[in-house]
Amino acid sequence: MEGKGMELLSGNEAIAQGAWEAGATIGVGYPGTPSTEALESFAEKDDVYAQWSCNEKVALEVALGASAAGARVLVTMKHVGVNVAADPLFTAAYTGVNGGLVILAADDPGMHSSQNEQDSRFYALAVRIPILEPADSAEALSFTKAAFELSERFDTPVLLRSTVRISHAKTLTSVSARTEVPGKEYQTDPSKWVMVPAFARKRRALLDTHVAAMREWVETCPQNEIFWRERQIGVVCAGAVYQYVVEALPAASVFKLGVSWPLPAQALSHFAQAVEQLYVVEEASDYLSSQVKALGVAVTPTPVPLPLAGELTPGLVRAGFGLPNSDTLAAPSDLPGRPPTLCAGCPHRLVFKELARMGAIVSGDIGCYTLGALPPLNAMDTCVDMGASISMAHGLELVLAAKPKHRPVVAVIGDSTFAHSGVSSLLNTVYNRGSGTVVILDNRTTAMTGRQGNPVNGLSLQDRPANELNLEALVSALGVEDCQTVDPNDMKAVRLGLRAAVKNPALSVLIFRAPCVLLDKTSQVPVTITADCIDCGVCLTLGCPAISRDETSRLPVIDAAQCVGCGQCGQYCAPGAIVASTVAEVGNA
């Protein structure tokens, strides 16, 4: 059992600690930045069960079942994962809970690692469940504990909204011993858990009474705080934005919302009446300002409009109020760019190189392989959401197949993403007798979010025995007759496999299987470029970060410190000028 004291915790670590202290015994989720470390941290606690589910919808359904059985449960996901979980989420507001059910929705203003910039607070508004919004790690812990209490008090799931700054920044946090909470007894009650229309109508009416009780509670709840200073300016804000506001406007009075749905209508009205001008400051969304206005509270626009997208900073807040921008962390303008790229030795690289060579229309997906869209590979045409690659490729084929000549259409999807939502997309294509080529990049891990386990590699979050999905058998069972497994580090095999697949008038699936280079810790001898180089530049078109041009000679060179000796580039070198380094060359590097 963990003792009491102060620890330096990230918001994700604090949420895990708060769930553990609150007596949560089960944690489920799907990895997604910036939420991933919350469940990983929870999994390290004593006396808990934690799992990566195949997707967020399944995770929430597992959690709802555990809650029905009486356990307190933490569910974690990033903001776009809430979209996937929305189906059970809306109905869970009707069923309510037995054991407390808390859902972490980690938003990503600025889109540091996301395809959009949505605000999960709109889900709380639409679903009509409370959402708590901590402003630092200490609040992340205390709000998580409070969320479990609220969940059981109001018979509702509770959303806990974080953003990337709260998730990853570390602040001093008071930790306590675990509170052992007896599990609630499971009671058979179809009227609560079987949401056929007759029962759902009654649960909807009950939800209305719960919402009314929550609206009364929120007026005086401890998570909302008012900091009175000068009364000329009053600011309403929440979460990380509070930190920016108090630094930028130290003299302003601030209403810090820890609960951003439902809003405390009376308390906000009284605050607005006590200040000369009321402002709402928020980032990448108009959720808060529109909801405050909807309460009948007059909101004054900032003298200079705040950015509509991206994260705020103290300097941007100051600029919004007509004050000098005090930000001093801007990068120097003369720094060279560092575009993201596939790692040296990445098993995906040759697949994208060959797709680019054949001029394929590549329907992409969410994962580190999305970097195949960037120069110099330039080998991805679309990327929308998890599992969309196969579905969109089918749509492309529906239109292009009628044309006498068209570029081959290839869907590219990773192993974890295929298990997340690609299986149903492939089933749809097979069911509707679709054609084209589907490429499954099986690098034996969920690489982009930190190399977590998934159903395809069969590794569980807490190292429990698990089943490894047989991709070939599954693809065959879905009805795909042409399924081949290829070594993605073998250029000729990749080229021949893709050529054969795109010539097949029926649907083909290629499984490119090789472990992520970050999983293989064995030492390999780096390669070097000899004097036989004719400067054809083909090696540079691979986009390997270990290959560049010498600043003096302008010839291609390989950085032995970055090279992992995969040998991919040597397969493209016509004169054979790329060879294994000698011991002396490695030592000098």
N, C-alpha and C positions, 0 to 999 in steps of 0.2 A: 504494500500500500504506500502511495506517495504521501509525503509529509507536507507541512505548510511552509510557506516562504515566498520569496520573490524570485522570479525567473524571467529571463529575456526571451520572449516568445514571439513568433510571427502570428499574424491573425489566424492562419490556418492551424498552427499548433495550439493556439489558445482555444479555438473552437473544439478541437479534439479533446483538450483538457477539460473544457467546460462540459462536454457531453459525458466524459468519464466521471467527473465529479458529480454530475446529476444522476448517475446511476444507469446511464444507457449501457446496454449489454450487446447491442447489435449495430453494426455500421455497414451500409451498402452504398455503392455508387458506381460511377464510370469516370475514369481519369479525364481531366480536361483543365488546362491552365485557365484561370489561376486557382482552381479548387483542389488540385490533385493531392497536395501534401496533407490536407485535413484528414482524409480517410487513411492515408499512410501513417500519419501520426497516431490516429485512433487505434489502428491495428497493432501498434506496439504496446498498448496498455494491457494491464493485467485483467484477466477475467472478462474478456470481450471476444466476440466473433465478428470478423470483418471480411467482406468479399468485394471483389470487382465483379459486377454483373456485366452481361454482354451489352446492355445499353441502359439509358436512364429510365425509360419506361418500365423495363423489367425490374430495375433497382427499386423504384418507388412501389411497384406491386409487391415485391418481396418484403419491403419495409411495412407496407400496409397490412400484409398478412401477419408479420411479427408483432405489429402493434395490436392487431385484433386478438392475438394470443396473449397479450398482456405485457410485452416488453417495451421498454423505452428504446427508440431507434433513431439513429442519425443517418440521413441520406445526403450525399454530396454530389454536386454536378456544377458545371459552368453554365452561363446564361443560355447558350444555345441548347444545352442539354435539357433545360426546362421545357423547351418546345417539344422535345421528344417525350417528356414525361407528362405533358399537358393533359393527355387523355385520362389517365387515372387521377391526376391532380384535381381536375374539376369535379369529378364524382366523389373523391375523398372528402371534399368539403361537405358533401351531403352525408356520407356514412359517418364522418367523424372518426374518432380514434378510441382505443382502449388504453394502451400504454402511450405515453407521449411520443409524438412523431414530429421531428424537426428536419427541415429540408434546407441545406445550404445551397443558395444560388449565387455563384461568384461571377459578377459582371466584369466586363473588360472595357471600360471607357478608354478610347485611344486605340483600340483594336491591336494591342501588342501581340496577340496570338489568336486572333479570331477573325471570322469572315463578316461580322457585323457588330453593331454597337447598341444592342437593345438594352432596355431597362426592365429588369425583372419585377420592379414594383408594379408595373401594369398588370402582371399576373395576379398579384394580391388583390388589386382592385377588381379584376374580372372574376376571379374565383371567390372573392370575399373571405379571405383568410388573413390573419394578421401577419405583418412583416416587420421584423426588427432590423435595425441598421446601426451596427456599432461603428464608433469613430476611431478606435485603436484596439490593440490586443487585449487590454484589460477589459474593455467593454465587450469584445468578442467572447471572452470567457464568461463574464457575468450575464450577458444577454443570452448566450446559449443555455445556461442553466435556467434562466427565467423562461425561455421559450418552451422548455419541457413542462414547466409548471403551468404555463398558459395553455399549452396544448391539451392537457388533461382537464384544466379548469373550464375551458370553453368547448371541449369536445371537438377539436379541430386540428388539422395539420397547421404548423407554423413555419413560415418562410423566414430564413435568416439571410439577409442580403449583405454580401461583401463586395468589394471592388479590388482591383489588382493591388492598390496601395495598402489596403487593410490586410489583404491576404498575405502579402510578402514582406511588409515592413515589420520590424521587431521593436517592441516596447516592453518596458518592465511590467510584469503582471503578477498579481498575487495568486498563488496556487494553494489549494486546500486538499484535505483528505477526501476520499470518495464517500459519497452518501449512498449507503446501500438501500435501494428502494425495492421493496417487495414487489414482485411481478403481480399484475392484476390477473384475476381468474378469467379464463375464457368462458363466455356465456353464449350459447346458441341463441341468435336473435335475428331471424331473417328480415324483420322490419327495419333493422339497422344496417345490415350488410348485404342484402339482396336488393339491388337497385332496379327492380322492375318498376314501371310507372306508378303503380298503386302505392308502393312503399316510398318511392322517390318524392312523390308529391308531399307526403307527410314530413319527410326529412328536409325538404325545401322550406317548409313552414317552420320547422325547428331551427334551421339555419338562420332564418330571419330573427328569431329570438336570441340566438347566440350573438349575432351581429349587433343587435341592440344592446346587449350586455357589454360587448367589447367597446362600443362607442361610449358607454358610460365609464367604463374602466379607464380608457385612454386619456380622459380629461385630467386625471391626477396620477397617472402611472409614473413610477420613478425613472423610467427610461427616457422620458422627455424632460429636458432641463432648460430653464431660462437663466441667462447670465446678464444681469442688469449692469449697464455702464451708462454712457451718455445716451440721451433719448432722441437726439436728432436723427439717428439712423438705427433702424431695427432690421435684423437680418434673420430670415428663416432658412435653415440648411440642415443637412444630415450627412452622416458618414464621414468619409475622408474630407469632404468639402468643408466641414466644420474646422478642420485643422488649418486649411488655407485661409478661411475667413478670419479666424482670431489672430493669425499672423499678419494678414494684410490690413485688417481694420481693428486694431486693438481697443479703440475707444467705442466701438459700436456695441449696442445691446444685441444679444443673439438668442434666438429660440432654437435650441438644438433638438431636433426630432430623433429620438431613438426608435420610435414606432412611426413608420411612414404610411401605414394603413392599418386600421382606420385613423384618420387625422383627428386631433382634438379640436373640434370646431369652436367651442366656447373659449378654450385657453388661447387659441390663435387669435380670435376676435379681440379678447382683452389685451393681448400683447400688441396688436395692431393699433388699438386705441391709445396705448400708453407711449407710443413713439410717434415722431413727426412724420417720418416716411418709412414705409415697410417695403423691404426688398426680399426677393427669393433668389438665392444663389445655388445653382446646381450645374452639373456637367453632363454634356452629351444627351440631354433629355429635357422635356418640358413637363415631366410628370408632376413635380412638386408645385411648380407655379400654377399649372392648370388646375390642380386639385385645391390649392389654397384659394384661388379665384372662385372655384365652384362653390366654396363655402360662403361666398359673399364678402370675402375680405379683399379690400382694395390693395393691389400690388403695384408699386412704382417701378417702372423699368430702370435699369441701371443707366447712368448718364452715357456710357459707351457700351453698346451691346456686347455681352460676353460671347465667346465662341460657341457656335452651335454644335460643334463636334469635338471630340477629344477630351483629354483630361484638363482640368484647371490647375493652376499653380497660384501661390500667393501673389506673384507679380501680375498675373492675368486678372485676378480679382481686384487688385489695386488699380490696374488700368481701366477696368470696368467702371470704377467709381471716379475716374478722371485724375487719378494719382499716378506718379511716376512708377513705371514697371520696375520692380526691385529684383527681378530674377537675375541671378548671376551664374547660373549653371549651363548656359547655352554653350554648345560645342563650338570650338574655333572653326571659322569658315574654311580654313585651309587644310583641315584634316581629310585624308583620302576616304572615300566611301568604303564601307564594308558590307556589301550585299550578302544576304544569307545564301548559303550554298550547301549542297550535299557534302557530307564528310568525305575526307580522303578514304578510298576503299569502300565506299557505300555500294552495296550490291544492286541498288536501283539505277546506278549511273549508266551502265551499258544498255539497259532496256530503253531509257529515254534517248540515248544517243541513236539507237537503231530506229526508234519510232520517228525521230526527227529526220533521219536519212531517208526513210520511206515516205515521208510527207503525210503521215497519218493525221487524221482529226482525232485528237486525244481528249476524251471526256474524263476529267480528273476527279479526285476526291480529297478528303481531309486527312492529312498526315504529313510527315516530313517529306514524303515524295512529291508533295505539291511544289516543292522547290524545283522540280523538273520544268516548271513553267518559265523559269528565269533564264536569262542569257548565261552562257552561250548555248545551252541545250534547247531552249525555246520549244519545248515539246509537250505543252498542255494547253488545251483550248478552253476548257470550262472547269469550274470548281465552285460548287454551291453549298452542299451540305453532306453530312455523312450518308453514304450509300447512293448519292445522286449520280455517280459516274455511270453505273450500269443502266439506270433508268433513263438518263439523258442520252446515253449512247443508243438505246432502243428507239427513243424519239427521233434522233438524228437519222437512224437507218430507215425509219418509216418514210421519211421524206426523200432522202438521198438515194435509196435503193431504186427508185423509179427513174433515176437519171441514167443515161447510157454509160457515162463514165464519171466516177466520183472517187475521191480520196478514201482510202480504207478508214473505217471508224473503229477505234479501239478504246474500250473502257479500262481505266487503271484504278485499282483499289488495293489498299493494304489488308493484311490478314485480320487485324483487330477491327478495322472498319467493315470488312466483309462480314465478320461475326456480329457486329453492331447492327447493321441495317442493310448490308449488301445481299444477304441470302434471299430476302423477300424480293429484292429488285431482280436478281437473277431468275428466281422462280417465275416472276411476271414475264420476263423475256422468253423463257422456255415455254411457258403456258401459251403465249401468243405467237409462237413459232417465229420468234425474232432471229435475226442473223447478226453478223459482226463478230468482234473478238473481245473477250474479257480477259484482262491480265490481272492476276492476283499476286501481289508482291508480298511474299511470305518471308519476312526477315526475322521471324521467331520472337517478336516482341511488339509491344506498343511503344514505339520508339520516341515519337514526338513529345510525349508527356513525361518521359523519364524511364522508359523501358519497364513498364509494368507487364504483369502476366495477362493472358487473355485465353479464351477457349481454344484458340488454334495452337498455342504453344503449351497449353495445359499447366501453366504455373499459377498457383493460387496466391492471394495476397498474404496469407499467413503461413505459407509453405505447407499447407495441408495436401494430402494426396488428391489429385484432380485428374479428370479425363482430358486427353488431348484429342481435339477434333481431327478426324481424317478428312482433309479437304477433298482429296480425290474421290473418296467414297461418297461424300456429300454431294459434290458436283454431279457425279454420275447418277446418284439417286434422284436429283432434281430433273434428270432427263437430258443432260448434255452428253452427246455421244462422242464428241471430240474433245478430250481433256488430256493435256500433256504437262509433264513436270520437267522444268529446264533449269540448268545451273546458270544463274544470272551473271556470273563472273566469267563465263565462257562466251566470248564475243561471237564466234561462229555459230554456236548452238542458239544463242539469242536471235541472231539474224535469220537463221534457217527456220527456227520455230515461229517467229513472227511472219515470215514470208508465207509459210505453209498455212498458218491460221487465217490470214486475211484473204487467201485464195479460196478458202472453203466457203461455198455458198450458204452453208448452214452455220449455226452458232459454234464458235470454238472458245475454249477456256485454256489459258496457259498459266500454270502456277510456277512462278520464278522463286525458288526457295534457296536461301542462303542467309546465315545469321547476320544481323546488324553488326557492323565492324566494332561497335562499342561493347558488344557482348564477348568478343573473342579477344582475350587478354594475352594470347601467345605472341611472342616476339617474332616479327618477320623482318627480313632483310630489305631495306629500302632500295629503290632502283635509282639509276643515274643516267644521264644522257651523254653519250660519247661524242667524239669528234666526227663520227659518221653522220651526224645530224645534217639534213639538207634544208632545215628550216621550212618544212612544208606547213607547219602549224597545226597539224591534225590533233596532236596531243593536247593543245590548248583548247580545242573545241569540246573537250570532255568536261571542262569546268571544274577540274579537280583543284582544290585549294593548295595542293603541294606543287603545282606546276605554274610557272610564271615566266616572264622574260627577264633576262639579266639586264640591269639598268645600263651597263656599259656596252656589251656585245649585242644586245637585243635578241640574242638567241634564247630558245627555251631552256629552262633549268628546272631541276627538281630539288625542293627543299627536303633534305633527309630527315629533318626534325618532324616534318608533317607526314612524310610518306610512310605508308604502312606495308609497302611491298606487295600490294594486291596483284600487280602485274596487268591491270586493265589497260593502262596506256600502252604498254609494250605490244599488245595485240593489234594496235592500230598503226604502229610504226613500220612503214614499208622498208626502210633501209636497215631495220634492226638495230637502231642506235640507242635503244633503251634497254639497259642490262642491269643485273644485280650489282650493287655497290660492293667494293672491296672492304675489308676490315678497316683499312687505313682511312678510306673515305667516310665510313660511318663514324669512326673515332673523331675525325676532324670536324664533322658536323656537330 
